[in-house]
Amino acid sequence: MPLYEYLCPTCDHKFEKLQSMSATGADCPNCEQPAKRAISVFAAVTKGGSSEMPGSMGGPLPPLGGGGCCGGGCACG
Ligand SMILES: [Zn+2]
């Protein structure tokens, strides 16, 4: 999951939040107003090279929090 950096336009509070790619925004933990996404850490890290995206290495990952080889979907565990 990417780590996003947010800047609150209301109180100028800066914070980071771990969110899914599909997340659209976050509320400021300081004043609880909607904050604006400033920059993603991944975007900064991968700047200048796009051959390998973080998260795509090593192939598909098992679902988080699951047990066994496939998160409990099969009877292997
Ligand atoms: Zn704020």
N, CA, C, O and the ligand as a Tripos MOL2 file, in Angstrom:
@<TRIPOS>MOLECULE
protein
  309   307    78     0     0
PROTEIN
NO_CHARGES

@<TRIPOS>ATOM
      1 N           0.8420   -1.2000    0.0000 N.3       1 MET1
      2 CA          0.0000    0.0000    0.0000 C.3       1 MET1
      3 C           0.8790    1.2530    0.0000 C.2       1 MET1
      4 O           1.8610    1.3250    0.7390 O.2       1 MET1
      5 N           0.5390    2.1980   -0.7970 N.am      2 PRO2
      6 CA          1.3400    3.4240   -0.8350 C.3       2 PRO2
      7 C           1.1140    4.3220    0.3690 C.2       2 PRO2
      8 O           0.0350    4.3520    0.9610 O.2       2 PRO2
      9 N           2.1520    5.0400    0.7070 N.am      3 LEU3
     10 CA          2.0680    6.0080    1.7950 C.3       3 LEU3
     11 C           1.8930    7.3870    1.1750 C.2       3 LEU3
     12 O           2.7280    7.8380    0.3920 O.2       3 LEU3
     13 N           0.8130    8.0410    1.5290 N.am      4 TYR4
     14 CA          0.5390    9.3540    0.9640 C.3       4 TYR4
     15 C           0.8110   10.4480    1.9770 C.2       4 TYR4
     16 O           0.6220   10.2800    3.1820 O.2       4 TYR4
     17 N           1.2580   11.5610    1.4520 N.am      5 GLU5
     18 CA          1.5080   12.7090    2.3150 C.3       5 GLU5
     19 C           0.4000   13.7270    2.0820 C.2       5 GLU5
     20 O           0.0620   14.0440    0.9410 O.2       5 GLU5
     21 N          -0.1480   14.2230    3.1490 N.am      6 TYR6
     22 CA         -1.2510   15.1790    3.0450 C.3       6 TYR6
     23 C          -0.8840   16.4910    3.7090 C.2       6 TYR6
     24 O          -0.1300   16.5450    4.6820 O.2       6 TYR6
     25 N          -1.4450   17.5400    3.1460 N.am      7 LEU7
     26 CA         -1.2690   18.8540    3.7480 C.3       7 LEU7
     27 C          -2.6550   19.4580    3.9560 C.2       7 LEU7
     28 O          -3.4390   19.6030    3.0190 O.2       7 LEU7
     29 N          -2.9280   19.8010    5.1930 N.am      8 CYS8
     30 CA         -4.2390   20.3530    5.5090 C.3       8 CYS8
     31 C          -4.2730   21.8450    5.1790 C.2       8 CYS8
     32 O          -3.4850   22.6140    5.7290 O.2       8 CYS8
     33 N          -5.1660   22.2600    4.2980 N.am      9 PRO9
     34 CA         -5.2480   23.6740    3.9340 C.3       9 PRO9
     35 C          -5.8650   24.5280    5.0390 C.2       9 PRO9
     36 O          -5.7620   25.7550    5.0230 O.2       9 PRO9
     37 N          -6.4990   23.8680    5.9890 N.am     10 THR10
     38 CA         -7.1780   24.6180    7.0460 C.3      10 THR10
     39 C          -6.2190   25.0280    8.1590 C.2      10 THR10
     40 O          -6.2480   26.1680    8.6230 O.2      10 THR10
     41 N          -5.3680   24.0940    8.5850 N.am     11 CYS11
     42 CA         -4.4920   24.3970    9.7210 C.3      11 CYS11
     43 C          -3.0210   24.1750    9.3860 C.2      11 CYS11
     44 O          -2.1620   24.2650   10.2630 O.2      11 CYS11
     45 N          -2.7290   23.8850    8.1210 N.am     12 ASP12
     46 CA         -1.3520   23.6730    7.6730 C.3      12 ASP12
     47 C          -0.6800   22.4860    8.3430 C.2      12 ASP12
     48 O           0.5460   22.4180    8.4330 O.2      12 ASP12
     49 N          -1.4790   21.5730    8.8010 N.am     13 HIS13
     50 CA         -0.9110   20.3770    9.4130 C.3      13 HIS13
     51 C          -0.5140   19.4000    8.3130 C.2      13 HIS13
     52 O          -1.2580   19.1810    7.3560 O.2      13 HIS13
     53 N           0.6700   18.8200    8.4660 N.am     14 LYS14
     54 CA          1.1760   17.8830    7.4750 C.3      14 LYS14
     55 C           1.2080   16.4990    8.0990 C.2      14 LYS14
     56 O           1.7010   16.3200    9.2130 O.2      14 LYS14
     57 N           0.6810   15.5260    7.3790 N.am     15 PHE15
     58 CA          0.6820   14.1740    7.9330 C.3      15 PHE15
     59 C           0.7490   13.1490    6.8090 C.2      15 PHE15
     60 O           0.5150   13.4520    5.6390 O.2      15 PHE15
     61 N           1.0760   11.9340    7.2070 N.am     16 GLU16
     62 CA          1.1650   10.8550    6.2330 C.3      16 GLU16
     63 C           0.1340    9.7980    6.5550 C.2      16 GLU16
     64 O          -0.2100    9.5640    7.7140 O.2      16 GLU16
     65 N          -0.3480    9.1680    5.5040 N.am     17 LYS17
     66 CA         -1.3820    8.1660    5.7060 C.3      17 LYS17
     67 C          -1.1640    7.0200    4.7300 C.2      17 LYS17
     68 O          -0.9020    7.2290    3.5450 O.2      17 LYS17
     69 N          -1.2760    5.8160    5.2510 N.am     18 LEU18
     70 CA         -1.1430    4.6300    4.4290 C.3      18 LEU18
     71 C          -2.5160    4.2740    3.8720 C.2      18 LEU18
     72 O          -3.4400    3.9540    4.6190 O.2      18 LEU18
     73 N          -2.6310    4.3340    2.5610 N.am     19 GLN19
     74 CA         -3.9390    4.1280    1.9550 C.3      19 GLN19
     75 C          -3.8290    3.2630    0.7170 C.2      19 GLN19
     76 O          -2.7510    3.0940    0.1460 O.2      19 GLN19
     77 N          -4.9560    2.7230    0.3190 N.am     20 SER20
     78 CA         -4.9860    2.0090   -0.9420 C.3      20 SER20
     79 C          -4.9280    3.0000   -2.0930 C.2      20 SER20
     80 O          -5.2030    4.1880   -1.9260 O.2      20 SER20
     81 N          -4.5600    2.4850   -3.2740 N.am     21 MET21
     82 CA         -4.4310    3.3500   -4.4390 C.3      21 MET21
     83 C          -5.7550    4.0260   -4.7900 C.2      21 MET21
     84 O          -5.7710    5.1090   -5.3750 O.2      21 MET21
     85 N          -6.8520    3.3860   -4.4320 N.am     22 SER22
     86 CA         -8.1580    3.8960   -4.8340 C.3      22 SER22
     87 C          -8.7120    4.9210   -3.8530 C.2      22 SER22
     88 O          -9.7600    5.5170   -4.1000 O.2      22 SER22
     89 N          -8.0140    5.1250   -2.7450 N.am     23 ALA23
     90 CA         -8.4860    6.0980   -1.7750 C.3      23 ALA23
     91 C          -8.4150    7.5010   -2.3740 C.2      23 ALA23
     92 O          -7.4820    7.8300   -3.1060 O.2      23 ALA23
     93 N          -9.3940    8.3030   -2.0560 N.am     24 THR24
     94 CA         -9.4720    9.6090   -2.6950 C.3      24 THR24
     95 C          -9.0000   10.7450   -1.8000 C.2      24 THR24
     96 O          -8.7030   11.8320   -2.2950 O.2      24 THR24
     97 N          -8.9270   10.5210   -0.5160 N.am     25 GLY25
     98 CA         -8.5030   11.6140    0.3420 C.3      25 GLY25
     99 C          -8.4510   11.1840    1.7920 C.2      25 GLY25
    100 O          -8.6970   10.0260    2.1300 O.2      25 GLY25
    101 N          -8.1270   12.1370    2.6340 N.am     26 ALA26
    102 CA         -8.0390   11.8570    4.0570 C.3      26 ALA26
    103 C          -8.4070   13.1040    4.8380 C.2      26 ALA26
    104 O          -8.2800   14.2290    4.3540 O.2      26 ALA26
    105 N          -8.8630   12.8760    6.0460 N.am     27 ASP27
    106 CA         -9.1910   14.0050    6.9000 C.3      27 ASP27
    107 C          -8.0050   14.3360    7.7960 C.2      27 ASP27
    108 O          -7.2940   13.4450    8.2610 O.2      27 ASP27
    109 N          -7.8070   15.5960    8.0260 N.am     28 CYS28
    110 CA         -6.7350   16.0460    8.9010 C.3      28 CYS28
    111 C          -6.9880   15.5490   10.3300 C.2      28 CYS28
    112 O          -8.0740   15.7470   10.8740 O.2      28 CYS28
    113 N          -5.9840   14.9050   10.9360 N.am     29 PRO29
    114 CA         -6.1510   14.4180   12.3060 C.3      29 PRO29
    115 C          -6.1590   15.5410   13.3260 C.2      29 PRO29
    116 O          -6.5200   15.3370   14.4850 O.2      29 PRO29
    117 N          -5.7670   16.7030   12.8990 N.am     30 ASN30
    118 CA         -5.6660   17.8440   13.7960 C.3      30 ASN30
    119 C          -6.9920   18.6010   13.9030 C.2      30 ASN30
    120 O          -7.4820   18.8710   14.9990 O.2      30 ASN30
    121 N          -7.5580   18.9340   12.7460 N.am     31 CYS31
    122 CA         -8.7810   19.7370   12.7570 C.3      31 CYS31
    123 C          -9.9590   18.9990   12.1080 C.2      31 CYS31
    124 O         -11.0750   19.5160   12.0520 O.2      31 CYS31
    125 N          -9.6900   17.7840   11.6200 N.am     32 GLU32
    126 CA        -10.7320   16.9300   11.0590 C.3      32 GLU32
    127 C         -11.4050   17.5220    9.8290 C.2      32 GLU32
    128 O         -12.5570   17.2150    9.5260 O.2      32 GLU32
    129 N         -10.6790   18.3630    9.1380 N.am     33 GLN33
    130 CA        -11.1530   18.8800    7.8600 C.3      33 GLN33
    131 C         -10.4890   18.0840    6.7380 C.2      33 GLN33
    132 O          -9.4150   17.5150    6.9320 O.2      33 GLN33
    133 N         -11.1220   18.0430    5.5680 N.am     34 PRO34
    134 CA        -10.5150   17.3270    4.4460 C.3      34 PRO34
    135 C          -9.1720   17.9330    4.0510 C.2      34 PRO34
    136 O          -9.0520   19.1440    3.8660 O.2      34 PRO34
    137 N          -8.1620   17.0690    3.9230 N.am     35 ALA35
    138 CA         -6.8310   17.5350    3.5680 C.3      35 ALA35
    139 C          -6.5290   17.2050    2.1130 C.2      35 ALA35
    140 O          -7.1740   16.3590    1.4920 O.2      35 ALA35
    141 N          -5.5330   17.8990    1.5990 N.am     36 LYS36
    142 CA         -5.1480   17.6800    0.2060 C.3      36 LYS36
    143 C          -3.9210   16.7900    0.1360 C.2      36 LYS36
    144 O          -2.9740   16.9500    0.9070 O.2      36 LYS36
    145 N          -3.9520   15.8510   -0.7960 N.am     37 ARG37
    146 CA         -2.8140   14.9730   -0.9590 C.3      37 ARG37
    147 C          -1.6540   15.7550   -1.5580 C.2      37 ARG37
    148 O          -1.8060   16.3950   -2.5980 O.2      37 ARG37
    149 N          -0.4990   15.7070   -0.9080 N.am     38 ALA38
    150 CA          0.6480   16.4820   -1.3740 C.3      38 ALA38
    151 C           1.4990   15.6530   -2.3320 C.2      38 ALA38
    152 O           1.7180   16.0520   -3.4760 O.2      38 ALA38
    153 N           1.9640   14.5300   -1.8780 N.am     39 ILE39
    154 CA          2.8330   13.7050   -2.7240 C.3      39 ILE39
    155 C           2.8300   12.2930   -2.1540 C.2      39 ILE39
    156 O           2.7060   12.0990   -0.9450 O.2      39 ILE39
    157 N           2.9670   11.3270   -3.0230 N.am     40 SER40
    158 CA          3.0880    9.9690   -2.5370 C.3      40 SER40
    159 C           4.5580    9.6060   -2.4460 C.2      40 SER40
    160 O           5.3610    9.9870   -3.2970 O.2      40 SER40
    161 N           4.8940    8.8730   -1.4130 N.am     41 VAL41
    162 CA          6.2860    8.4970   -1.2040 C.3      41 VAL41
    163 C           6.7640    7.6070   -2.3420 C.2      41 VAL41
    164 O           7.9180    7.6950   -2.7610 O.2      41 VAL41
    165 N           5.8880    6.7580   -2.8370 N.am     42 PHE42
    166 CA          6.2500    5.8830   -3.9460 C.3      42 PHE42
    167 C           6.6020    6.6940   -5.1840 C.2      42 PHE42
    168 O           7.5530    6.3770   -5.8980 O.2      42 PHE42
    169 N           5.8400    7.7240   -5.4260 N.am     43 ALA43
    170 CA          6.0790    8.5410   -6.6000 C.3      43 ALA43
    171 C           7.4490    9.1890   -6.5110 C.2      43 ALA43
    172 O           8.1380    9.3370   -7.5210 O.2      43 ALA43
    173 N           7.8440    9.5740   -5.3120 N.am     44 ALA44
    174 CA          9.1360   10.2080   -5.1350 C.3      44 ALA44
    175 C          10.2560    9.1840   -5.2880 C.2      44 ALA44
    176 O          11.3120    9.4840   -5.8450 O.2      44 ALA44
    177 N          10.0180    7.9900   -4.7940 N.am     45 VAL45
    178 CA         11.0480    6.9540   -4.8400 C.3      45 VAL45
    179 C          11.2730    6.4670   -6.2650 C.2      45 VAL45
    180 O          12.4080    6.2120   -6.6670 O.2      45 VAL45
    181 N          10.1970    6.3390   -7.0220 N.am     46 THR46
    182 CA         10.3120    5.7670   -8.3640 C.3      46 THR46
    183 C          10.5470    6.8290   -9.4260 C.2      46 THR46
    184 O          10.5110    6.5350  -10.6210 O.2      46 THR46
    185 N          10.7870    8.0530   -8.9970 N.am     47 LYS47
    186 CA         10.9870    9.1280   -9.9480 C.3      47 LYS47
    187 C          12.1940    8.8480  -10.8400 C.2      47 LYS47
    188 O          13.2750    8.5380  -10.3390 O.2      47 LYS47
    189 N          12.0220    8.9530  -12.1280 N.am     48 GLY48
    190 CA         13.1250    8.7490  -13.0460 C.3      48 GLY48
    191 C          13.2360    7.3380  -13.5810 C.2      48 GLY48
    192 O          13.9860    7.0860  -14.5240 O.2      48 GLY48
    193 N          12.5060    6.4280  -12.9950 N.am     49 GLY49
    194 CA         12.5520    5.0590  -13.5010 C.3      49 GLY49
    195 C          11.2180    4.3810  -13.2920 C.2      49 GLY49
    196 O          10.6660    4.4240  -12.1920 O.2      49 GLY49
    197 N          10.7010    3.7690  -14.3070 N.am     50 SER50
    198 CA          9.3760    3.1770  -14.1790 C.3      50 SER50
    199 C           9.3850    1.7060  -14.5640 C.2      50 SER50
    200 O           8.3320    1.1210  -14.8200 O.2      50 SER50
    201 N          10.5740    1.1060  -14.6060 N.am     51 SER51
    202 CA         10.6470   -0.2810  -15.0510 C.3      51 SER51
    203 C          10.1000   -1.2290  -13.9940 C.2      51 SER51
    204 O           9.5770   -2.2960  -14.3140 O.2      51 SER51
    205 N          10.2230   -0.8350  -12.7410 N.am     52 GLU52
    206 CA          9.7740   -1.7250  -11.6810 C.3      52 GLU52
    207 C           8.9380   -0.9600  -10.6640 C.2      52 GLU52
    208 O           9.4190   -0.0360  -10.0090 O.2      52 GLU52
    209 N           7.6900   -1.3610  -10.5470 N.am     53 MET53
    210 CA          6.8070   -0.7090   -9.5950 C.3      53 MET53
    211 C           6.8510   -1.4360   -8.2680 C.2      53 MET53
    212 O           6.7810   -2.6640   -8.2300 O.2      53 MET53
    213 N           6.9660   -0.6850   -7.1700 N.am     54 PRO54
    214 CA          6.8730   -1.3280   -5.8550 C.3      54 PRO54
    215 C           5.5240   -2.0130   -5.7090 C.2      54 PRO54
    216 O           4.4970   -1.4760   -6.1250 O.2      54 PRO54
    217 N           5.5290   -3.1670   -5.1320 N.am     55 GLY55
    218 CA          4.2650   -3.8890   -4.9620 C.3      55 GLY55
    219 C           4.0510   -4.9190   -6.0410 C.2      55 GLY55
    220 O           3.2470   -5.8350   -5.8670 O.2      55 GLY55
    221 N           4.7590   -4.7920   -7.1640 N.am     56 SER56
    222 CA          4.5650   -5.7570   -8.2290 C.3      56 SER56
    223 C           5.6660   -6.8050   -8.2270 C.2      56 SER56
    224 O           5.6270   -7.7670   -8.9940 O.2      56 SER56
    225 N           6.6330   -6.6080   -7.3700 N.am     57 MET57
    226 CA          7.7300   -7.5680   -7.3470 C.3      57 MET57
    227 C           7.3550   -8.8070   -6.5460 C.2      57 MET57
    228 O           6.6610   -8.7270   -5.5320 O.2      57 MET57
    229 N           7.8270   -9.9510   -7.0240 N.am     58 GLY58
    230 CA          7.5710  -11.1950   -6.3170 C.3      58 GLY58
    231 C           6.2520  -11.8250   -6.6740 C.2      58 GLY58
    232 O           5.8700  -12.8280   -6.0700 O.2      58 GLY58
    233 N           5.5530  -11.2840   -7.6190 N.am     59 GLY59
    234 CA          4.3010  -11.8840   -8.0580 C.3      59 GLY59
    235 C           3.1680  -11.5970   -7.1020 C.2      59 GLY59
    236 O           3.3080  -10.7790   -6.1930 O.2      59 GLY59
    237 N           2.0550  -12.2590   -7.3000 N.am     60 PRO60
    238 CA          0.8730  -12.0020   -6.4870 C.3      60 PRO60
    239 C           1.0960  -12.3820   -5.0320 C.2      60 PRO60
    240 O           1.7080  -13.4050   -4.7270 O.2      60 PRO60
    241 N           0.5980  -11.5540   -4.1570 N.am     61 LEU61
    242 CA          0.7410  -11.8160   -2.7290 C.3      61 LEU61
    243 C          -0.5520  -12.4110   -2.1840 C.2      61 LEU61
    244 O          -1.6390  -12.1180   -2.6830 O.2      61 LEU61
    245 N          -0.4240  -13.2470   -1.1560 N.am     62 PRO62
    246 CA         -1.6360  -13.7830   -0.5260 C.3      62 PRO62
    247 C          -2.3900  -12.6670    0.1890 C.2      62 PRO62
    248 O          -1.7920  -11.6680    0.5890 O.2      62 PRO62
    249 N          -3.6860  -12.8350    0.3480 N.am     63 PRO63
    250 CA         -4.4810  -11.7890    1.0240 C.3      63 PRO63
    251 C          -3.9930  -11.5690    2.4410 C.2      63 PRO63
    252 O          -3.6040  -12.5130    3.1290 O.2      63 PRO63
    253 N          -4.0140  -10.3230    2.8700 N.am     64 LEU64
    254 CA         -3.5630  -10.0030    4.2150 C.3      64 LEU64
    255 C          -4.5060  -10.5800    5.2640 C.2      64 LEU64
    256 O          -5.7240  -10.6110    5.0850 O.2      64 LEU64
    257 N          -3.9170  -11.0300    6.3460 N.am     65 GLY65
    258 CA         -4.7380  -11.4890    7.4510 C.3      65 GLY65
    259 C          -5.3000  -12.8830    7.2650 C.2      65 GLY65
    260 O          -6.0250  -13.3810    8.1260 O.2      65 GLY65
    261 N          -4.9770  -13.5090    6.1620 N.am     66 GLY66
    262 CA         -5.5070  -14.8400    5.9190 C.3      66 GLY66
    263 C          -4.6170  -15.9220    6.4780 C.2      66 GLY66
    264 O          -3.4590  -15.6680    6.8100 O.2      66 GLY66
    265 N          -5.1370  -17.1130    6.5840 N.am     67 GLY67
    266 CA         -4.3380  -18.2320    7.0250 C.3      67 GLY67
    267 C          -4.1440  -19.1960    5.8740 C.2      67 GLY67
    268 O          -4.8810  -19.1560    4.8880 O.2      67 GLY67
    269 N          -3.1510  -20.0630    5.9990 N.am     68 GLY68
    270 CA         -2.9130  -21.0300    4.9440 C.3      68 GLY68
    271 C          -2.3150  -20.3850    3.7190 C.2      68 GLY68
    272 O          -1.8230  -19.2580    3.7870 O.2      68 GLY68
    273 N          -2.3490  -21.0740    2.6080 N.am     69 CYS69
    274 CA         -1.6360  -20.6160    1.4290 C.3      69 CYS69
    275 C          -2.4410  -19.5970    0.6370 C.2      69 CYS69
    276 O          -1.8750  -18.8560   -0.1660 O.2      69 CYS69
    277 N          -3.7260  -19.5490    0.8460 N.am     70 CYS70
    278 CA         -4.5320  -18.7270   -0.0390 C.3      70 CYS70
    279 C          -5.5610  -17.9230    0.7320 C.2      70 CYS70
    280 O          -6.5440  -17.4570    0.1560 O.2      70 CYS70
    281 N          -5.3440  -17.7560    2.0230 N.am     71 GLY71
    282 CA         -6.2730  -16.9600    2.7910 C.3      71 GLY71
    283 C          -7.5170  -17.7040    3.2160 C.2      71 GLY71
    284 O          -8.4890  -17.0900    3.6550 O.2      71 GLY71
    285 N          -7.5010  -19.0030    3.0950 N.am     72 GLY72
    286 CA         -8.6450  -19.7790    3.5630 C.3      72 GLY72
    287 C          -9.6450  -20.1060    2.4710 C.2      72 GLY72
    288 O         -10.6830  -20.7170    2.7260 O.2      72 GLY72
    289 N          -9.3280  -19.7000    1.2640 N.am     73 GLY73
    290 CA        -10.2600  -19.9630    0.1590 C.3      73 GLY73
    291 C         -10.3170  -21.4210   -0.2370 C.2      73 GLY73
    292 O         -11.3510  -21.9090   -0.6920 O.2      73 GLY73
    293 N          -9.2110  -22.1130   -0.0660 N.am     74 CYS74
    294 CA         -9.2110  -23.5550   -0.3500 C.3      74 CYS74
    295 C          -9.0390  -24.3180    0.9620 C.2      74 CYS74
    296 O          -8.8500  -23.7060    2.0130 O.2      74 CYS74
    297 N          -9.1010  -25.5960    0.9120 N.am     75 ALA75
    298 CA         -9.0500  -26.3860    2.1270 C.3      75 ALA75
    299 C          -7.6410  -26.8900    2.4090 C.2      75 ALA75
    300 O          -7.4590  -27.9700    2.9710 O.2      75 ALA75
    301 N          -6.6600  -26.1100    2.0210 N.am     76 CYS76
    302 CA         -5.2870  -26.5870    2.1350 C.3      76 CYS76
    303 C          -4.7490  -26.4730    3.5530 C.2      76 CYS76
    304 O          -3.7980  -27.1670    3.9130 O.2      76 CYS76
    305 N          -5.3470  -25.6050    4.3620 N.am     77 GLY77
    306 CA         -4.7940  -25.3710    5.6870 C.3      77 GLY77
    307 C          -5.3370  -26.3480    6.6440 C.2      77 GLY77
    308 O          -4.9890  -26.3150    7.8240 O.2      77 GLY77
    309 ZN         -6.1160   20.5130    9.7400 Zn       78 ZN78
@<TRIPOS>BOND
     1     1     2 1
     2     2     3 1
     3     3     4 2
     4     3     5 am
     5     5     6 1
     6     6     7 1
     7     7     8 2
     8     7     9 am
     9     9    10 1
    10    10    11 1
    11    11    12 2
    12    11    13 am
    13    13    14 1
    14    14    15 1
    15    15    16 2
    16    15    17 am
    17    17    18 1
    18    18    19 1
    19    19    20 2
    20    19    21 am
    21    21    22 1
    22    22    23 1
    23    23    24 2
    24    23    25 am
    25    25    26 1
    26    26    27 1
    27    27    28 2
    28    27    29 am
    29    29    30 1
    30    30    31 1
    31    31    32 2
    32    31    33 am
    33    33    34 1
    34    34    35 1
    35    35    36 2
    36    35    37 am
    37    37    38 1
    38    38    39 1
    39    39    40 2
    40    39    41 am
    41    41    42 1
    42    42    43 1
    43    43    44 2
    44    43    45 am
    45    45    46 1
    46    46    47 1
    47    47    48 2
    48    47    49 am
    49    49    50 1
    50    50    51 1
    51    51    52 2
    52    51    53 am
    53    53    54 1
    54    54    55 1
    55    55    56 2
    56    55    57 am
    57    57    58 1
    58    58    59 1
    59    59    60 2
    60    59    61 am
    61    61    62 1
    62    62    63 1
    63    63    64 2
    64    63    65 am
    65    65    66 1
    66    66    67 1
    67    67    68 2
    68    67    69 am
    69    69    70 1
    70    70    71 1
    71    71    72 2
    72    71    73 am
    73    73    74 1
    74    74    75 1
    75    75    76 2
    76    75    77 am
    77    77    78 1
    78    78    79 1
    79    79    80 2
    80    79    81 am
    81    81    82 1
    82    82    83 1
    83    83    84 2
    84    83    85 am
    85    85    86 1
    86    86    87 1
    87    87    88 2
    88    87    89 am
    89    89    90 1
    90    90    91 1
    91    91    92 2
    92    91    93 am
    93    93    94 1
    94    94    95 1
    95    95    96 2
    96    95    97 am
    97    97    98 1
    98    98    99 1
    99    99   100 2
   100    99   101 am
   101   101   102 1
   102   102   103 1
   103   103   104 2
   104   103   105 am
   105   105   106 1
   106   106   107 1
   107   107   108 2
   108   107   109 am
   109   109   110 1
   110   110   111 1
   111   111   112 2
   112   111   113 am
   113   113   114 1
   114   114   115 1
   115   115   116 2
   116   115   117 am
   117   117   118 1
   118   118   119 1
   119   119   120 2
   120   119   121 am
   121   121   122 1
   122   122   123 1
   123   123   124 2
   124   123   125 am
   125   125   126 1
   126   126   127 1
   127   127   128 2
   128   127   129 am
   129   129   130 1
   130   130   131 1
   131   131   132 2
   132   131   133 am
   133   133   134 1
   134   134   135 1
   135   135   136 2
   136   135   137 am
   137   137   138 1
   138   138   139 1
   139   139   140 2
   140   139   141 am
   141   141   142 1
   142   142   143 1
   143   143   144 2
   144   143   145 am
   145   145   146 1
   146   146   147 1
   147   147   148 2
   148   147   149 am
   149   149   150 1
   150   150   151 1
   151   151   152 2
   152   151   153 am
   153   153   154 1
   154   154   155 1
   155   155   156 2
   156   155   157 am
   157   157   158 1
   158   158   159 1
   159   159   160 2
   160   159   161 am
   161   161   162 1
   162   162   163 1
   163   163   164 2
   164   163   165 am
   165   165   166 1
   166   166   167 1
   167   167   168 2
   168   167   169 am
   169   169   170 1
   170   170   171 1
   171   171   172 2
   172   171   173 am
   173   173   174 1
   174   174   175 1
   175   175   176 2
   176   175   177 am
   177   177   178 1
   178   178   179 1
   179   179   180 2
   180   179   181 am
   181   181   182 1
   182   182   183 1
   183   183   184 2
   184   183   185 am
   185   185   186 1
   186   186   187 1
   187   187   188 2
   188   187   189 am
   189   189   190 1
   190   190   191 1
   191   191   192 2
   192   191   193 am
   193   193   194 1
   194   194   195 1
   195   195   196 2
   196   195   197 am
   197   197   198 1
   198   198   199 1
   199   199   200 2
   200   199   201 am
   201   201   202 1
   202   202   203 1
   203   203   204 2
   204   203   205 am
   205   205   206 1
   206   206   207 1
   207   207   208 2
   208   207   209 am
   209   209   210 1
   210   210   211 1
   211   211   212 2
   212   211   213 am
   213   213   214 1
   214   214   215 1
   215   215   216 2
   216   215   217 am
   217   217   218 1
   218   218   219 1
   219   219   220 2
   220   219   221 am
   221   221   222 1
   222   222   223 1
   223   223   224 2
   224   223   225 am
   225   225   226 1
   226   226   227 1
   227   227   228 2
   228   227   229 am
   229   229   230 1
   230   230   231 1
   231   231   232 2
   232   231   233 am
   233   233   234 1
   234   234   235 1
   235   235   236 2
   236   235   237 am
   237   237   238 1
   238   238   239 1
   239   239   240 2
   240   239   241 am
   241   241   242 1
   242   242   243 1
   243   243   244 2
   244   243   245 am
   245   245   246 1
   246   246   247 1
   247   247   248 2
   248   247   249 am
   249   249   250 1
   250   250   251 1
   251   251   252 2
   252   251   253 am
   253   253   254 1
   254   254   255 1
   255   255   256 2
   256   255   257 am
   257   257   258 1
   258   258   259 1
   259   259   260 2
   260   259   261 am
   261   261   262 1
   262   262   263 1
   263   263   264 2
   264   263   265 am
   265   265   266 1
   266   266   267 1
   267   267   268 2
   268   267   269 am
   269   269   270 1
   270   270   271 1
   271   271   272 2
   272   271   273 am
   273   273   274 1
   274   274   275 1
   275   275   276 2
   276   275   277 am
   277   277   278 1
   278   278   279 1
   279   279   280 2
   280   279   281 am
   281   281   282 1
   282   282   283 1
   283   283   284 2
   284   283   285 am
   285   285   286 1
   286   286   287 1
   287   287   288 2
   288   287   289 am
   289   289   290 1
   290   290   291 1
   291   291   292 2
   292   291   293 am
   293   293   294 1
   294   294   295 1
   295   295   296 2
   296   295   297 am
   297   297   298 1
   298   298   299 1
   299   299   300 2
   300   299   301 am
   301   301   302 1
   302   302   303 1
   303   303   304 2
   304   303   305 am
   305   305   306 1
   306   306   307 1
   307   307   308 2
@<TRIPOS>SUBSTRUCTURE
     1 MET1         2 RESIDUE 1 A MET
     2 PRO2         6 RESIDUE 1 A PRO
     3 LEU3        10 RESIDUE 1 A LEU
     4 TYR4        14 RESIDUE 1 A TYR
     5 GLU5        18 RESIDUE 1 A GLU
     6 TYR6        22 RESIDUE 1 A TYR
     7 LEU7        26 RESIDUE 1 A LEU
     8 CYS8        30 RESIDUE 1 A CYS
     9 PRO9        34 RESIDUE 1 A PRO
    10 THR10       38 RESIDUE 1 A THR
    11 CYS11       42 RESIDUE 1 A CYS
    12 ASP12       46 RESIDUE 1 A ASP
    13 HIS13       50 RESIDUE 1 A HIS
    14 LYS14       54 RESIDUE 1 A LYS
    15 PHE15       58 RESIDUE 1 A PHE
    16 GLU16       62 RESIDUE 1 A GLU
    17 LYS17       66 RESIDUE 1 A LYS
    18 LEU18       70 RESIDUE 1 A LEU
    19 GLN19       74 RESIDUE 1 A GLN
    20 SER20       78 RESIDUE 1 A SER
    21 MET21       82 RESIDUE 1 A MET
    22 SER22       86 RESIDUE 1 A SER
    23 ALA23       90 RESIDUE 1 A ALA
    24 THR24       94 RESIDUE 1 A THR
    25 GLY25       98 RESIDUE 1 A GLY
    26 ALA26      102 RESIDUE 1 A ALA
    27 ASP27      106 RESIDUE 1 A ASP
    28 CYS28      110 RESIDUE 1 A CYS
    29 PRO29      114 RESIDUE 1 A PRO
    30 ASN30      118 RESIDUE 1 A ASN
    31 CYS31      122 RESIDUE 1 A CYS
    32 GLU32      126 RESIDUE 1 A GLU
    33 GLN33      130 RESIDUE 1 A GLN
    34 PRO34      134 RESIDUE 1 A PRO
    35 ALA35      138 RESIDUE 1 A ALA
    36 LYS36      142 RESIDUE 1 A LYS
    37 ARG37      146 RESIDUE 1 A ARG
    38 ALA38      150 RESIDUE 1 A ALA
    39 ILE39      154 RESIDUE 1 A ILE
    40 SER40      158 RESIDUE 1 A SER
    41 VAL41      162 RESIDUE 1 A VAL
    42 PHE42      166 RESIDUE 1 A PHE
    43 ALA43      170 RESIDUE 1 A ALA
    44 ALA44      174 RESIDUE 1 A ALA
    45 VAL45      178 RESIDUE 1 A VAL
    46 THR46      182 RESIDUE 1 A THR
    47 LYS47      186 RESIDUE 1 A LYS
    48 GLY48      190 RESIDUE 1 A GLY
    49 GLY49      194 RESIDUE 1 A GLY
    50 SER50      198 RESIDUE 1 A SER
    51 SER51      202 RESIDUE 1 A SER
    52 GLU52      206 RESIDUE 1 A GLU
    53 MET53      210 RESIDUE 1 A MET
    54 PRO54      214 RESIDUE 1 A PRO
    55 GLY55      218 RESIDUE 1 A GLY
    56 SER56      222 RESIDUE 1 A SER
    57 MET57      226 RESIDUE 1 A MET
    58 GLY58      230 RESIDUE 1 A GLY
    59 GLY59      234 RESIDUE 1 A GLY
    60 PRO60      238 RESIDUE 1 A PRO
    61 LEU61      242 RESIDUE 1 A LEU
    62 PRO62      246 RESIDUE 1 A PRO
    63 PRO63      250 RESIDUE 1 A PRO
    64 LEU64      254 RESIDUE 1 A LEU
    65 GLY65      258 RESIDUE 1 A GLY
    66 GLY66      262 RESIDUE 1 A GLY
    67 GLY67      266 RESIDUE 1 A GLY
    68 GLY68      270 RESIDUE 1 A GLY
    69 CYS69      274 RESIDUE 1 A CYS
    70 CYS70      278 RESIDUE 1 A CYS
    71 GLY71      282 RESIDUE 1 A GLY
    72 GLY72      286 RESIDUE 1 A GLY
    73 GLY73      290 RESIDUE 1 A GLY
    74 CYS74      294 RESIDUE 1 A CYS
    75 ALA75      298 RESIDUE 1 A ALA
    76 CYS76      302 RESIDUE 1 A CYS
    77 GLY77      306 RESIDUE 1 A GLY
    78 ZN78       309 GROUP 0 **** ****
